[in-house]
Amino acid sequence: EGAIRIIENGNLLDEPALILTVERREGGVLGLALDPNFDENQYVYVYYTKKFAPFPKDFLSEKFNRLSRFIEIDNKLENEKILIDKIPGSHTHDGGRISFGPDGKLYATTGDIKIPELSQDLNSLAGKILRINSDGTIPEDNPFENSPIFSYGHRNPQGLDWEKSTGKLVSTEHGPSGEYGWQGRDEINVIESGKNYGWPNISGDMSDDKYVSPLYQTGQEMTLAPSGASFYNSDKYPEWQGKLFVATLAGKHLRILDLDLEKNIVKSNKIFLNDSFGRLRDVVEGPDGNLYILTSNQDGRGNPQPNDDRILKIIPIINNSLIK
């Protein structure tokens, strides 16, 4: 419930680095990123769903999303600097993944807060991918003047990462399973500046020349609820190098995709750790070349096991080919 924790030498520190008052359900502390120059400036960036009681009279909702920068001092996060405030928030569809791109800019995903028309509204920050400088200012080369909006027409994007060889940005997005009589239609999109990805006018296997269609979509029969995503760049597992790993919530597995982003095709699509640890929220490559996975079984939709939730590290045990 709004805690940011630090693990040091494999041990969870007793005292949280920060506790925030947050909305629950699909809200909360949703995104966390270290500054590319963290060793020098100790900056930590946090995206969270702020909850007020009572809420401000000048805002339509009692909750909204906020992107802030803190300074880490002696294992505590202090000196909050708000970079973007009053991003539309709700108890569902808040997006919330944040990450620095190879261009040094900070990107953030936002959800449509279950008001789909906001995704097409360039006056709203809902249903977008945002791009700002690390101090919160707007980059001069953003596609819309004086706006942090980088792309729009998104429903609830959950993952962000860049392919190393091409520098292209890829995002995962939850489809409208159960809404409007639709099922599935989860997406993986290649994100380009200023482009419209169609929600709510199209989704998944639907197409329209006015919008960008996904690189990969699950069709109408399968719901994965794709969450965090990470390209694997280390040579520690040569067979995985360059592939995209996607954590799935409803799917309860890691999905491994071999993408050709020059031809815009999926060359292979495999399942790994199928139903081994329940719902998977995120996957990242650590500085040691190992993959780290975050489970999400205590979010009200999973079946918690002893010691849930967990951070898991995948390590080689025989010839870098078997994993534990």
C-alpha positions in Angstrom: 0.0 0.0 0.0 2.2 2.7 -1.3 5.6 1.5 0.0 8.9 1.6 -1.9 11.4 -0.9 -0.6 15.1 -1.5 -1.0 16.8 -4.8 -1.3 20.5 -4.8 -0.3 22.8 -7.8 -0.8 19.7 -10.0 -1.2 18.0 -8.8 2.0 14.9 -6.7 2.2 15.6 -3.7 4.4 13.2 -3.4 7.4 12.3 0.3 6.8 10.6 1.4 3.6 12.4 4.1 1.6 9.1 5.9 1.1 5.4 5.4 1.9 2.9 7.2 -0.2 -0.9 7.6 0.2 -2.2 5.8 -2.9 -5.4 4.5 -4.5 -5.6 0.7 -4.4 -7.0 -1.9 -6.9 -5.2 -1.1 -10.2 -3.8 2.1 -8.8 -0.9 2.4 -6.4 2.8 2.8 -6.8 3.0 1.7 -10.4 6.2 2.9 -12.0 9.8 3.2 -10.7 13.0 4.2 -12.6 16.5 5.3 -11.6 18.1 8.2 -13.4 20.6 7.2 -16.0 23.1 9.2 -13.9 21.9 7.8 -10.6 25.4 7.2 -9.3 26.0 11.0 -9.5 22.6 12.5 -8.7 20.7 9.8 -6.7 17.5 10.7 -8.6 14.6 8.2 -8.4 11.4 8.6 -10.5 8.0 7.3 -9.3 4.6 7.1 -11.0 1.8 6.7 -8.5 -2.0 7.1 -8.1 -2.5 9.8 -5.6 -5.6 9.6 -3.4 -7.1 12.6 -1.6 -9.6 12.7 1.3 -11.2 15.1 0.8 -10.3 15.7 -2.8 -9.4 19.1 -4.3 -12.5 21.1 -5.4 -10.7 22.1 -8.7 -10.4 18.4 -9.9 -13.1 16.1 -11.2 -11.9 13.0 -9.4 -10.7 12.2 -5.9 -7.7 10.4 -7.4 -5.2 11.1 -10.1 -1.8 9.9 -11.3 1.4 11.7 -10.6 5.0 11.4 -11.9 7.6 12.7 -9.4 11.3 12.7 -8.9 12.9 12.0 -5.5 16.4 12.0 -4.2 17.7 8.8 -2.5 19.6 9.8 0.7 20.7 7.0 3.1 18.1 4.5 1.8 15.3 7.1 2.0 13.5 8.9 -0.8 13.2 12.6 -0.1 12.6 16.0 -1.6 9.7 15.2 -4.0 9.7 17.3 -7.2 6.4 16.8 -9.1 7.1 16.5 -12.8 3.6 15.8 -14.2 0.5 16.2 -12.0 -3.2 15.4 -12.4 -2.8 12.7 -15.0 -6.3 11.2 -15.0 -6.6 8.4 -12.5 -9.0 5.8 -11.4 -9.1 2.4 -9.6 -8.6 0.8 -13.0 -6.7 1.4 -16.2 -3.9 3.7 -14.9 -1.0 2.5 -17.0 2.0 3.5 -15.0 5.2 2.0 -16.5 8.0 4.5 -16.7 11.4 4.1 -18.3 14.3 6.2 -19.7 14.8 5.8 -23.4 18.2 5.7 -25.3 17.5 9.4 -26.1 17.8 10.2 -22.3 14.1 11.2 -22.1 11.7 9.8 -19.6 8.6 7.9 -21.0 5.4 7.0 -19.1 2.4 5.0 -20.0 -1.1 6.2 -19.0 -4.4 4.3 -19.2 -7.8 5.5 -20.4 -9.3 5.2 -16.8 -12.2 3.3 -18.4 -13.3 6.5 -20.3 -12.3 5.3 -23.8 -12.9 8.6 -25.6 -10.1 10.2 -23.5 -7.5 8.1 -25.5 -8.4 10.1 -28.7 -8.4 13.5 -26.9 -5.1 15.3 -27.2 -6.2 17.7 -24.4 -6.2 14.8 -22.0 -3.2 12.8 -20.8 -5.2 9.6 -20.4 -4.6 6.7 -22.8 -1.2 8.0 -23.9 2.5 7.4 -23.9 4.2 10.5 -22.5 7.7 11.8 -23.0 9.5 14.5 -20.9 12.9 15.6 -20.0 14.3 14.4 -16.7 13.5 17.8 -15.0 9.8 17.6 -16.2 10.1 20.1 -19.1 8.8 19.3 -22.6 11.3 18.2 -25.2 11.4 20.5 -28.2 11.1 17.6 -30.6 7.9 16.2 -29.1 5.2 15.8 -31.8 2.6 18.1 -30.2 3.6 21.6 -29.2 4.0 22.2 -25.4 2.6 18.7 -24.7 4.2 15.7 -23.1 2.1 13.4 -25.4 4.3 11.2 -27.6 1.6 8.8 -28.9 -2.1 8.3 -28.3 -5.1 6.0 -28.8 -4.0 3.6 -26.1 -6.2 1.6 -23.8 -4.0 0.5 -20.9 -0.3 0.2 -21.9 1.7 -1.7 -19.4 5.2 -2.3 -20.7 8.0 -0.2 -22.4 11.4 -1.1 -23.8 13.7 -0.3 -26.8 15.2 -2.8 -29.2 19.0 -2.2 -29.0 19.8 -2.8 -32.7 17.1 -0.5 -34.1 16.4 1.9 -31.2 12.7 1.3 -31.8 10.2 1.5 -28.8 7.9 -1.4 -28.2 4.9 -1.3 -25.8 2.5 -3.9 -24.4 -1.2 -3.1 -24.0 -4.2 -4.8 -22.4 -7.0 -5.5 -24.7 -10.8 -5.1 -24.0 -11.5 -8.5 -22.7 -15.1 -8.7 -21.6 -16.0 -5.1 -22.8 -18.4 -4.4 -25.7 -18.8 -8.1 -26.3 -15.1 -8.3 -27.3 -12.5 -10.7 -25.9 -8.7 -10.8 -25.9 -7.2 -8.3 -28.4 -4.1 -7.8 -26.3 -1.4 -5.9 -28.2 2.3 -5.4 -28.7 2.9 -2.1 -30.6 5.9 -0.4 -32.2 5.6 3.2 -30.9 6.3 6.1 -33.1 6.2 9.8 -32.4 2.8 11.4 -32.9 1.0 8.2 -34.1 -2.5 7.2 -33.2 -3.0 3.5 -32.1 -6.7 3.5 -32.5 -8.4 2.8 -29.2 -11.4 2.8 -28.8 -12.2 2.9 -32.5 -10.1 -0.2 -33.3 -8.4 -2.9 -31.2 -6.4 -6.1 -31.8 -7.2 -7.7 -35.1 -9.4 -4.8 -36.3 -7.7 -2.4 -38.8 -8.2 1.1 -40.2 -5.8 3.1 -42.3 -6.2 6.0 -40.0 -4.6 4.1 -37.1 -1.4 2.1 -36.5 -2.1 -1.7 -36.2 -0.3 -3.8 -33.6 2.8 -5.8 -34.4 1.3 -8.7 -32.5 -2.2 -9.2 -31.1 -3.9 -12.2 -29.5 -7.1 -12.2 -31.5 -10.5 -12.7 -29.9 -10.0 -16.0 -28.3 -7.0 -15.4 -25.9 -6.5 -13.0 -23.1 -2.9 -12.7 -21.8 -3.1 -9.3 -20.0 0.5 -8.5 -21.0 2.4 -6.4 -18.5 6.1 -5.5 -18.2 8.3 -6.2 -21.1 12.1 -6.2 -21.6 14.5 -6.9 -24.5 17.3 -9.2 -23.5 20.7 -7.8 -24.5 23.2 -9.7 -22.4 25.3 -12.5 -23.9 24.8 -14.6 -20.7 22.1 -16.6 -22.5 23.0 -16.4 -26.2 19.8 -18.1 -27.3 17.8 -15.3 -25.8 19.8 -12.3 -27.0 17.7 -9.7 -28.7 14.4 -11.4 -27.9 11.5 -9.6 -26.2 10.3 -11.0 -22.8 6.7 -10.2 -21.8 5.3 -10.8 -18.3 1.6 -11.9 -18.5 -0.9 -11.6 -15.7 -3.9 -13.6 -17.0 -1.6 -15.8 -19.0 0.6 -16.6 -16.0 3.7 -17.1 -18.0 6.6 -15.3 -19.7 6.2 -14.9 -23.4 9.4 -14.8 -25.5 9.1 -13.1 -28.9 11.7 -13.0 -31.6 10.9 -9.8 -33.5 12.1 -8.4 -36.8 11.3 -4.7 -36.4 12.7 -3.9 -39.9 10.1 -6.1 -41.5 7.5 -5.6 -38.7 7.0 -9.3 -38.2 7.1 -11.8 -35.3 9.5 -14.6 -36.2 8.8 -16.8 -33.2 6.5 -16.8 -30.2 7.2 -19.1 -27.2 5.9 -19.6 -23.7 8.3 -20.0 -20.7 7.5 -20.7 -17.0 3.9 -21.5 -17.9 1.8 -21.3 -14.7 4.9 -21.8 -12.6 4.6 -18.7 -10.3 1.1 -17.4 -11.1 0.5 -13.9 -12.3 3.7 -12.1 -13.5 3.8 -8.3 -13.3 7.2 -7.4 -14.7 10.4 -8.7 -16.2 13.7 -6.8 -16.4 17.3 -7.6 -17.3 19.5 -6.8 -14.4 23.0 -5.4 -14.7 24.3 -8.9 -13.9 22.7 -10.2 -17.2 20.1 -12.3 -15.3 16.4 -11.8 -15.8 14.3 -10.7 -12.8 10.6 -11.4 -12.5 8.0 -9.8 -10.3 4.9 -11.9 -9.3 1.5 -10.3 -8.8 -0.6 -12.8 -6.9 -1.8 -10.5 -4.1 -3.5 -8.0 -6.4 -7.0 -9.4 -5.7 -7.0 -11.5 -8.9 -4.4 -14.2 -8.1 -4.2 -17.2 -5.8 -1.4 -16.3 -3.4 1.1 -19.0 -2.4 3.4 -19.0 0.6 5.9 -16.2 0.3 3.9 -14.3 -2.4 4.6 -11.8 -3.7 8.2 -12.4 -4.8 11.0 -11.2 -6.9 12.6 -14.1 -8.8 16.0 -14.3 -10.5 16.5 -16.7 -13.4 20.1 -18.1 -13.2 21.9 -20.7 -15.3 22.7 -24.1 -13.8 24.2 -26.2 -16.6 26.0 -24.8 -19.6 23.8 -21.7 -19.7 21.0 -23.7 -21.3 19.0 -24.9 -18.3 17.5 -22.5 -15.9 16.3 -22.6 -12.3 
